[in-house]
Amino acid sequence: MAAAGHACLAYDDPATWRARTVEQVTVGLAAGERVWVVGPEELGAVTRRLGAVPGFDAALGRGTVRLFTTGEAYRHDRAVDPRRQVRAYARATAEALAAGHTGLRVVADATDLVRDAARRDAFARYEHHIDRWMRHRPMSAVCAYDRRALGDAAVAELACLHPEGNADVPFRLHAGDGDAVVALGGELDSTHHALFTAALDRADPRPVAGRLVVDATDLRFVDHRALLRLRDHARRHHAAVVLRTRRPAVARLVGLLGLTEIRVEVLR
């Protein structure tokens, strides 16, 4: 999780979150990045903990490392505006580059931003927006969530929208590469239908030139309900689904269901 990317950290012990901040600041400074640490703790305590990181004091003085409480980095009194928050990080990344850094690394405990269903829905939408934006840009992020405060089900809603992380989620839906608008990995069966429906609605992948290209090469299993959900999503956007997979059985299932709006491309 230290490498650049978009990762979810679900923790039960605050020591896990604290150790991750030390790791991320260490890695970010070594890579020449500007590093933001965002969390609920008093900033003096964070400063003392990070003091053991080589070069931290000088980096803090130069503004290479910046520390924020959650309320300073996000509006925590209302649901996040996904597009506005992405624009804020786009500006922060541009400023980091203009200051001579190689990029922006953010490690943020977002637990306080997702404690109720409405704010969690908005933040989950933001998670996919920022995932798409940072996919090919010099920004990386670790998004931390306290499982004790939120519960497994709430954490799963957020973790499944990250391409990597330590949470045990049945599938991951995240930004794709090339012409793939979205990528899917893991397993989609009937027991996860509600979670997949919510994730797809929140990500709301949009077709390009009438095609919704889905990279499903890391998807080990998909059932008929998930295929129908993909079809219905594409229908709403007046498009067809192009599903790329390594599993010929998916093409057979699509044929048996008569899903003419889904074209399966089996990669060898």
N, C-alpha and C positions, 0 to 999 in steps of 0.2 A: 504494500500500500504506500510505500515511500515514494515510488516513482510518480511522475506526473500523470494525472488522470482525474477521475471523479469517483470517489470511494465513500461508502457509508460505514461508519463505525457505530455499532450498537454495543453499549456497555452496561454492566451491572455494578461495577465498582468504579468510583470516580478516579481511582489511581490509574485505571486503564486510559481514561481520557487525558489525564495529566501526562502520562508517559508518551502518549501520541503527540501531544503538543511539543514536547522536548524533541522527539524524533523529527517531526516535520520542520521545526525551526532549524535544527541541525542540517537536515538535507537541503532545505531551501537556501540557507546561507552558503553552503558549499557549492550550490549550483548557480550562485549569483543572482538569485531571485529576491524580490521584495516579499516579505512574509507577513500576513495578517493573522493574528490570533484573536478569536472572538469567543466569548463565553460569559457565564453568569458570575464568575468569581470577581472579587475585589482585585483591582489591577496591581496593587502592591504585592499581593500574594503570588500572582502570575509572574511578576518581575523577579521576585526572589527565586522562584522555582526554575526559571529559565536562565538564571545567572550562571549556571554551570555549563551552559552551551558555549563552546569556544567562540569568542568574538561577539557575544551577545550584547554586552554593555555598549560597545562602540557602535554596533548595528542599530541599537535602540536610539542612541544619540543622533545618528545620521538619518533616522527615519526608514532604514532598511527593514527593520522589524517594527510593526505597529500593533499595539494592543488595544482592544475595544471590549467594552461590555456589550452584551447582546442588544441592549436598548440603543446603544450608540451606532451599531452597524445596521440594525433593522428597526422598522417601526413595529414594536411588539405589542402595541395597544390595539392593533387592528390587523386584519388579514393582509399578508404581503401582496403587493401588486407584482405579478411575475415579470411582466415586461419592463416595468420601471426598475426592478431590482437587477435584472440582467443588464440594463443600460448603466446602472451604477457600477457594476463590476467591469463592464467594458471600459468605462472611463478610468477606473482604478488600474486596469491592466495597461491602458495607453499611457497613463502617468508613470507607471513603473518602468515601462520601456523608455519613455522620454528621459527618465532620470538615470538611464544607463544600466538598468537591471535586465536580466534575461527573461523575466516574466513575473507573474504574480502567483503566489501560493497562499491559499486560505485554509485554515483549520478552524472550524466553527462548531460550537455546541449549540444546536438549534432547538433543543428540547422546549424551551419556553415559548417558542414560536408556533408550536403544533399541539398544544395541550387540549384544544377542543376540535370538534369535527370540521367546523367551517374554516378555521385557520389552517388545519392540517390539509384540507382539500386544496386551498390556495397555495400552500407551500409545496405540496406534491406537484402541482402544475409548474411552479417555479423550478423545481428540481429538474424537470425534463427540459424546460426552456434553457437553463444554464448548461445542462449537459450537452445540448445541441450546439450552443454558442461556443463552449470551450473545446469542443471536439478537435478542432484544428487550429486552436489559438493558444498562446503561451500562458495559459492559466490552468491551475489544478486546484482541487479542493477535497478536503476530507470533511464530511458532514456527520457530526456525532449526535446520537440520540440516547437518552437515558432510559433504558428498558424498564427500570423500576418505576419511573414516573409515568410512562406511556403505555406499557403493556406490549406483549408480543404482536398483537394484531395491528396496533397502530404503527409500530416500527416497521412491520412488513409492508404496509402501504407505501412507506417512503423508501425503504431499502430496495424494493423491487424495481425502482426507477433509477438505480445506479448500476453502472456496468461492472462494478466490483465492490467487495465489502465482506465483512465477517458475519453478517446476519444470515441465518439459515432460511432462505426464501425459495419457493418452488421454481420461480422463473425470474428472469431479469429482462426488462424492456428499456432500451436505451437508444441513443442516437446511432444511426448507421453510418457506414462509410460509402464513398462513391455515390452511386445513384440510389442506394438503399436509404430510404427516409428513416427507417427504424430497424432495430435489430432485436431479436428474441433469442434467449438461451434458457436452458433448464427444461422443465416439463410443464405442460398445460393439460391438466385433466379436470374432471368434473368437480373435484373437491376444491379447486382453486378458481372456479369460474367467476365468483363475485370479485375476488382480488384482481383478476385479469380485466374484467369489465371496467373496474374503477381505474386501473392503470392506463388502459387504452383511452378511456374518456379524458383522463387528465393530460396524457401526452398529446392526444388529438393529432396524430401524424397526418399531414396534408399531402395529397397526391401531387405529382409533377407530370404535366402533359397527359393527364388522364390515367396515370398509373401510380399505384401505391406499392412501391417496391419494398419488400420485407426480407431482410437477411435472417433466415431461420437456420443457418448452418450449424449453430450451436444448440438448437432445440432438439432434445432427445426424444420427446413425445408430444403429440398434439392430438386432442380429441375433436370430435365433430362440433361440439358447442363452441370451442375456441375458433374453429374455422368459420362457423356461421357468424360469430361476433366480428371477425375480420371482414367478412363479406358485407355485413350490415354497415360497418363503419365506412367502408369504401363506397357503398351505395349512397350514403348520405352526402358524400362529396362527389358523387357522379363520376366514379372512377372504378377501375378494375384492380384487383390485387395480383401482384407478381410475387409469388412465394418461392424463395430460393432455399433449398434444403439438400441435405446429403442422403435423405431417406426416401427411397422409391415408394414406400408404403403410403406416404403422404399423398402422392399423386394418385394412387389407387383409391384412397379414401375420398379424395375430392371428386374423382370420377363416379364412385358409387353414390355420392350424395347429389350428383348432378349440379355441382357448383360451377356453372359456366363463367361466373365473374372472377373466378380464381384460376390463374395460370401457374402451374407448378414447374419450376425449373430445377431439375435434379442435377446437382453438381457432382462430378466424379472426383 
